[in-house]
Protein backbone atom coordinates (compact mmCIF):
# COMPACT_ATOMS: atom_id res chain seq x y z
CA UNK A 1 0.00 0.00 0.00
CA UNK A 2 1.37 3.38 -0.91
CA UNK A 3 1.59 6.18 1.61
CA UNK A 4 -1.36 8.56 1.39
CA UNK A 5 -0.70 12.19 0.61
CA UNK A 6 -1.40 14.95 3.12
CA UNK A 7 -4.27 16.09 0.90
CA UNK A 8 -5.81 12.59 1.03
CA UNK A 9 -5.43 12.46 4.82
CA UNK A 10 -6.97 15.91 5.20
CA UNK A 11 -10.02 14.72 3.22
CA UNK A 12 -10.67 11.65 5.41
CA UNK A 13 -13.99 11.80 7.21
CA UNK A 14 -14.69 10.56 10.71
CA UNK A 15 -12.19 9.53 13.38
CA UNK A 16 -8.73 8.46 12.21
CA UNK A 17 -5.46 7.67 13.95
CA UNK A 18 -2.26 7.89 11.95
CA UNK A 19 0.58 5.81 13.40
CA UNK A 20 4.02 6.88 12.19
CA UNK A 21 6.87 4.50 12.90
CA UNK A 22 9.06 1.69 11.61
CA UNK A 23 8.78 -2.09 12.00
CA UNK A 24 12.26 -2.34 13.51
CA UNK A 25 11.69 0.46 16.07
CA UNK A 26 11.54 -0.95 19.64
CA UNK A 27 9.37 1.96 20.86
CA UNK A 28 6.91 1.25 18.01
CA UNK A 29 6.84 -2.44 18.87
CA UNK A 30 6.25 -1.56 22.51
CA UNK A 31 2.93 0.22 21.89
CA UNK A 32 1.46 -2.54 19.69
CA UNK A 33 -0.41 -4.36 22.52
CA UNK A 34 -2.11 -1.10 23.58
CA UNK A 35 -2.87 -0.18 19.97
CA UNK A 36 -4.39 -3.61 19.29
CA UNK A 37 -6.59 -3.39 22.41
CA UNK A 38 -7.81 0.11 21.61
CA UNK A 39 -8.41 -0.58 17.94
CA UNK A 40 -10.59 -3.53 19.01
CA UNK A 41 -12.48 -1.34 21.51
CA UNK A 42 -12.98 1.46 18.97
CA UNK A 43 -13.74 -0.17 15.60
CA UNK A 44 -15.21 3.12 14.35
CA UNK A 45 -11.73 4.72 14.44
CA UNK A 46 -9.82 4.13 11.21
CA UNK A 47 -6.16 3.22 11.79
CA UNK A 48 -3.53 3.99 9.19
CA UNK A 49 -0.04 2.68 9.88
CA UNK A 50 2.65 4.65 8.06
CA UNK A 51 6.18 3.33 7.65
CA UNK A 52 8.04 6.58 8.21
CA UNK A 53 11.59 7.47 7.33
CA UNK A 54 13.93 10.13 6.08
CA UNK A 55 12.43 12.19 3.29
CA UNK A 56 8.88 10.85 3.70
CA UNK A 57 6.61 13.84 2.97
CA UNK A 58 3.59 12.79 5.07
CA UNK A 59 5.63 12.45 8.26
CA UNK A 60 7.36 15.74 7.59
CA UNK A 61 4.00 17.48 7.07
CA UNK A 62 3.06 16.45 10.66
CA UNK A 63 6.55 17.39 11.95
CA UNK A 64 7.22 13.80 13.06
CA UNK A 65 10.60 13.65 14.78
CA UNK A 66 10.27 10.65 17.13
CA UNK A 67 8.67 7.25 16.61
CA UNK A 68 6.08 6.25 17.25
CA UNK A 69 4.03 9.37 16.67
CA UNK A 70 0.25 9.07 16.80
CA UNK A 71 -1.91 11.72 15.16
CA UNK A 72 -5.56 11.59 16.21
CA UNK A 73 -7.79 13.26 13.63
CA UNK A 74 -11.46 13.87 12.99
CA UNK A 75 -12.74 14.95 9.58
CA UNK A 76 -9.27 15.99 8.42
CA UNK A 77 -8.44 18.06 11.51
CA UNK A 78 -5.82 17.17 14.10
CA UNK A 79 -7.44 16.59 17.50
CA UNK A 80 -4.18 15.66 19.25
CA UNK A 81 -0.70 14.37 18.48
CA UNK A 82 1.69 12.46 20.75
CA UNK A 83 5.21 11.09 20.30
CA UNK A 84 6.52 8.05 22.17
CA UNK A 85 3.16 7.87 23.95
CA UNK A 86 2.43 6.12 27.21
CA UNK A 87 -0.49 3.70 27.31
CA UNK A 88 -2.47 6.43 29.09
CA UNK A 89 -1.81 8.91 26.28
CA UNK A 90 -2.97 6.34 23.71
CA UNK A 91 -6.12 5.60 25.74
CA UNK A 92 -6.82 9.34 26.06
CA UNK A 93 -6.37 9.90 22.31
CA UNK A 94 -8.86 7.17 21.41
CA UNK A 95 -11.27 8.38 24.13
CA UNK A 96 -11.08 11.94 22.78
CA UNK A 97 -12.02 10.70 19.29
CA UNK A 98 -14.80 8.46 20.65
CA UNK A 99 -16.28 11.31 22.72
CA UNK A 100 -16.77 13.57 19.73
CA UNK A 101 -19.85 13.13 17.58
CA UNK A 102 -19.35 11.92 14.02
CA UNK A 103 -20.48 13.79 10.96
DRENPA-3360 file (N, C-alpha, C; in nm, 2 decimals, always signed):
BEGIN
1 = XXXXXXXX = +0.09/-0.12/+0.00/+0.00/+0.00/+0.00/+0.09/+0.12/+0.00 ~ +0.06/+0.22/-0.09/+0.14/+0.34/-0.09/+0.09/+0.44/+0.02 ~ +0.19/+0.52/+0.06/+0.16/+0.62/+0.16/+0.06/+0.72/+0.11 ~ -0.04/+0.75/+0.19/-0.14/+0.86/+0.14/-0.07/+0.99/+0.14 ~ -0.12/+1.08/+0.06/-0.07/+1.22/+0.06/-0.13/+1.30/+0.17 ~ -0.08/+1.41/+0.21/-0.14/+1.50/+0.31/-0.28/+1.54/+0.27 ~ -0.30/+1.57/+0.14/-0.43/+1.61/+0.09/-0.53/+1.50/+0.11 ~ -0.49/+1.37/+0.08/-0.58/+1.26/+0.10/-0.62/+1.24/+0.25;
9 = XXXXXXXX = -0.52/+1.26/+0.34/-0.54/+1.25/+0.48/-0.64/+1.36/+0.53 ~ -0.61/+1.48/+0.48/-0.70/+1.59/+0.52/-0.84/+1.58/+0.47 ~ -0.87/+1.49/+0.37/-1.00/+1.47/+0.32/-1.07/+1.36/+0.39 ~ -1.00/+1.28/+0.47/-1.07/+1.17/+0.54/-1.18/+1.21/+0.63 ~ -1.29/+1.14/+0.63/-1.40/+1.18/+0.72/-1.40/+1.09/+0.84 ~ -1.46/+1.14/+0.95/-1.47/+1.06/+1.07/-1.34/+1.05/+1.15 ~ -1.34/+0.96/+1.25/-1.22/+0.95/+1.34/-1.11/+0.87/+1.27 ~ -0.99/+0.92/+1.28/-0.87/+0.85/+1.22/-0.75/+0.86/+1.31;
17 = XXXXXXXX = -0.68/+0.75/+1.33/-0.55/+0.77/+1.40/-0.44/+0.73/+1.30 ~ -0.34/+0.82/+1.28/-0.23/+0.79/+1.20/-0.11/+0.74/+1.29 ~ -0.05/+0.63/+1.26/+0.06/+0.58/+1.34/+0.19/+0.58/+1.26 ~ +0.27/+0.68/+1.29/+0.40/+0.69/+1.22/+0.51/+0.61/+1.30 ~ +0.58/+0.53/+1.22/+0.69/+0.45/+1.29/+0.76/+0.36/+1.19 ~ +0.83/+0.26/+1.24/+0.91/+0.17/+1.16/+0.90/+0.03/+1.23 ~ +0.89/-0.07/+1.15/+0.88/-0.21/+1.20/+0.99/-0.25/+1.30 ~ +1.11/-0.20/+1.27/+1.23/-0.23/+1.35/+1.24/-0.15/+1.48;
25 = XXXXXXXX = +1.16/-0.05/+1.49/+1.17/+0.05/+1.61/+1.12/-0.02/+1.74 ~ +1.20/-0.03/+1.84/+1.15/-0.10/+1.96/+1.04/-0.02/+2.03 ~ +1.04/+0.12/+2.03/+0.94/+0.20/+2.09/+0.80/+0.17/+2.01 ~ +0.81/+0.15/+1.88/+0.69/+0.13/+1.80/+0.64/-0.01/+1.84 ~ +0.73/-0.11/+1.85/+0.68/-0.24/+1.89/+0.62/-0.24/+2.03 ~ +0.67/-0.16/+2.11/+0.63/-0.16/+2.25/+0.48/-0.11/+2.27 ~ +0.43/-0.03/+2.17/+0.29/+0.02/+2.19/+0.19/-0.07/+2.12 ~ +0.24/-0.17/+2.05/+0.15/-0.25/+1.97/+0.04/-0.32/+2.05;
33 = XXXXXXXX = +0.07/-0.38/+2.17/-0.04/-0.44/+2.25/-0.15/-0.33/+2.29 ~ -0.11/-0.21/+2.33/-0.21/-0.11/+2.36/-0.29/-0.07/+2.23 ~ -0.22/-0.06/+2.12/-0.29/-0.02/+2.00/-0.39/-0.13/+1.96 ~ -0.35/-0.25/+1.97/-0.44/-0.36/+1.93/-0.56/-0.36/+2.02 ~ -0.55/-0.34/+2.15/-0.66/-0.34/+2.24/-0.75/-0.22/+2.21 ~ -0.70/-0.11/+2.18/-0.78/+0.01/+2.16/-0.85/+0.01/+2.02 ~ -0.78/-0.05/+1.93/-0.84/-0.06/+1.79/-0.96/-0.15/+1.80 ~ -0.95/-0.26/+1.88/-1.06/-0.35/+1.90/-1.17/-0.29/+1.98;
41 = XXXXXXXX = -1.14/-0.20/+2.07/-1.25/-0.13/+2.15/-1.32/-0.02/+2.07 ~ -1.25/+0.03/+1.97/-1.30/+0.15/+1.90/-1.29/+0.12/+1.75 ~ -1.38/+0.02/+1.70/-1.37/-0.02/+1.56/-1.41/+0.10/+1.47 ~ -1.48/+0.20/+1.52/-1.52/+0.31/+1.43/-1.40/+0.40/+1.40 ~ -1.29/+0.39/+1.47/-1.17/+0.47/+1.44/-1.09/+0.40/+1.34 ~ -1.07/+0.47/+1.23/-0.98/+0.41/+1.12/-0.84/+0.43/+1.16 ~ -0.76/+0.32/+1.15/-0.62/+0.32/+1.18/-0.54/+0.31/+1.05 ~ -0.44/+0.40/+1.03/-0.35/+0.40/+0.92/-0.21/+0.40/+0.97;
49 = XXXXXXXX = -0.14/+0.28/+0.95/+0.00/+0.27/+0.99/+0.08/+0.32/+0.88 ~ +0.18/+0.40/+0.91/+0.27/+0.47/+0.81/+0.41/+0.44/+0.84 ~ +0.48/+0.36/+0.75/+0.62/+0.33/+0.77/+0.69/+0.46/+0.73 ~ +0.74/+0.53/+0.84/+0.80/+0.66/+0.82/+0.95/+0.64/+0.80 ~ +1.01/+0.75/+0.75/+1.16/+0.75/+0.73/+1.20/+0.88/+0.67 ~ +1.33/+0.89/+0.66/+1.39/+1.01/+0.61/+1.33/+1.05/+0.47 ~ +1.29/+1.17/+0.46/+1.24/+1.22/+0.33/+1.10/+1.18/+0.30 ~ +1.03/+1.12/+0.39/+0.89/+1.09/+0.37/+0.80/+1.21/+0.39;
57 = XXXXXXXX = +0.73/+1.26/+0.29/+0.66/+1.38/+0.30/+0.55/+1.39/+0.40 ~ +0.47/+1.28/+0.41/+0.36/+1.28/+0.51/+0.41/+1.30/+0.65 ~ +0.51/+1.23/+0.69/+0.56/+1.24/+0.83/+0.62/+1.39/+0.85 ~ +0.68/+1.44/+0.75/+0.74/+1.57/+0.76/+0.62/+1.68/+0.77 ~ +0.51/+1.65/+0.70/+0.40/+1.75/+0.71/+0.34/+1.75/+0.85 ~ +0.35/+1.65/+0.93/+0.31/+1.65/+1.07/+0.42/+1.67/+1.16 ~ +0.54/+1.71/+1.11/+0.65/+1.74/+1.20/+0.69/+1.62/+1.29 ~ +0.68/+1.50/+1.23/+0.72/+1.38/+1.31/+0.87/+1.38/+1.32;
65 = XXXXXXXX = +0.92/+1.37/+1.45/+1.06/+1.37/+1.48/+1.10/+1.24/+1.56 ~ +1.00/+1.19/+1.63/+1.03/+1.07/+1.71/+0.92/+0.96/+1.68 ~ +0.96/+0.83/+1.68/+0.87/+0.72/+1.66/+0.84/+0.66/+1.79 ~ +0.72/+0.60/+1.81/+0.61/+0.63/+1.72/+0.55/+0.76/+1.75 ~ +0.48/+0.82/+1.65/+0.40/+0.94/+1.67/+0.26/+0.90/+1.62 ~ +0.17/+0.93/+1.71/+0.03/+0.91/+1.68/-0.04/+1.04/+1.66 ~ -0.12/+1.05/+1.55/-0.19/+1.17/+1.52/-0.34/+1.13/+1.52 ~ -0.41/+1.19/+1.61/-0.56/+1.16/+1.62/-0.63/+1.27/+1.55;
73 = XXXXXXXX = -0.71/+1.23/+1.45/-0.78/+1.33/+1.36/-0.93/+1.30/+1.35 ~ -1.00/+1.40/+1.33/-1.15/+1.39/+1.30/-1.18/+1.48/+1.18 ~ -1.23/+1.42/+1.08/-1.27/+1.49/+0.96/-1.16/+1.58/+0.91 ~ -1.04/+1.53/+0.90/-0.93/+1.60/+0.84/-0.86/+1.70/+0.93 ~ -0.90/+1.71/+1.06/-0.84/+1.81/+1.15/-0.77/+1.73/+1.26 ~ -0.66/+1.78/+1.30/-0.58/+1.72/+1.41/-0.65/+1.75/+1.54 ~ -0.69/+1.64/+1.62/-0.74/+1.66/+1.75/-0.63/+1.66/+1.85 ~ -0.54/+1.57/+1.84/-0.42/+1.57/+1.92/-0.31/+1.49/+1.86;
81 = XXXXXXXX = -0.19/+1.51/+1.90/-0.07/+1.44/+1.85/+0.03/+1.41/+1.96 ~ +0.07/+1.28/+1.97/+0.17/+1.25/+2.08/+0.28/+1.16/+2.02 ~ +0.40/+1.19/+2.07/+0.52/+1.11/+2.03/+0.57/+1.02/+2.15 ~ +0.61/+0.90/+2.11/+0.65/+0.81/+2.22/+0.55/+0.80/+2.33 ~ +0.42/+0.78/+2.30/+0.32/+0.79/+2.40/+0.32/+0.68/+2.50 ~ +0.27/+0.71/+2.62/+0.24/+0.61/+2.72/+0.11/+0.55/+2.69 ~ +0.08/+0.43/+2.75/-0.05/+0.37/+2.73/-0.16/+0.47/+2.76 ~ -0.15/+0.55/+2.87/-0.25/+0.64/+2.91/-0.27/+0.75/+2.80;
89 = XXXXXXXX = -0.17/+0.79/+2.74/-0.18/+0.89/+2.63/-0.25/+0.83/+2.51 ~ -0.23/+0.70/+2.48/-0.30/+0.63/+2.37/-0.45/+0.62/+2.41 ~ -0.47/+0.57/+2.53/-0.61/+0.56/+2.57/-0.68/+0.69/+2.56 ~ -0.62/+0.80/+2.61/-0.68/+0.93/+2.61/-0.71/+0.98/+2.46 ~ -0.62/+0.95/+2.37/-0.64/+0.99/+2.23/-0.76/+0.92/+2.17 ~ -0.77/+0.79/+2.19/-0.89/+0.72/+2.14/-1.01/+0.77/+2.21 ~ -1.01/+0.79/+2.34/-1.13/+0.84/+2.41/-1.17/+0.97/+2.36 ~ -1.08/+1.06/+2.33/-1.11/+1.19/+2.28/-1.18/+1.18/+2.14;
97 = XXXXXXX = -1.13/+1.09/+2.06/-1.20/+1.07/+1.93/-1.34/+1.01/+1.95 ~ -1.35/+0.91/+2.04/-1.48/+0.85/+2.06/-1.58/+0.94/+2.13 ~ -1.54/+1.04/+2.20/-1.63/+1.13/+2.27/-1.69/+1.23/+2.18 ~ -1.63/+1.26/+2.07/-1.68/+1.36/+1.97/-1.78/+1.30/+1.88 ~ -1.89/+1.37/+1.85/-1.99/+1.31/+1.76/-1.93/+1.30/+1.62 ~ -1.98/+1.21/+1.54/-1.94/+1.19/+1.40/-2.02/+1.27/+1.31 ~ -1.97/+1.31/+1.19/-2.05/+1.38/+1.10/-2.02/+1.52/+1.11;
% end
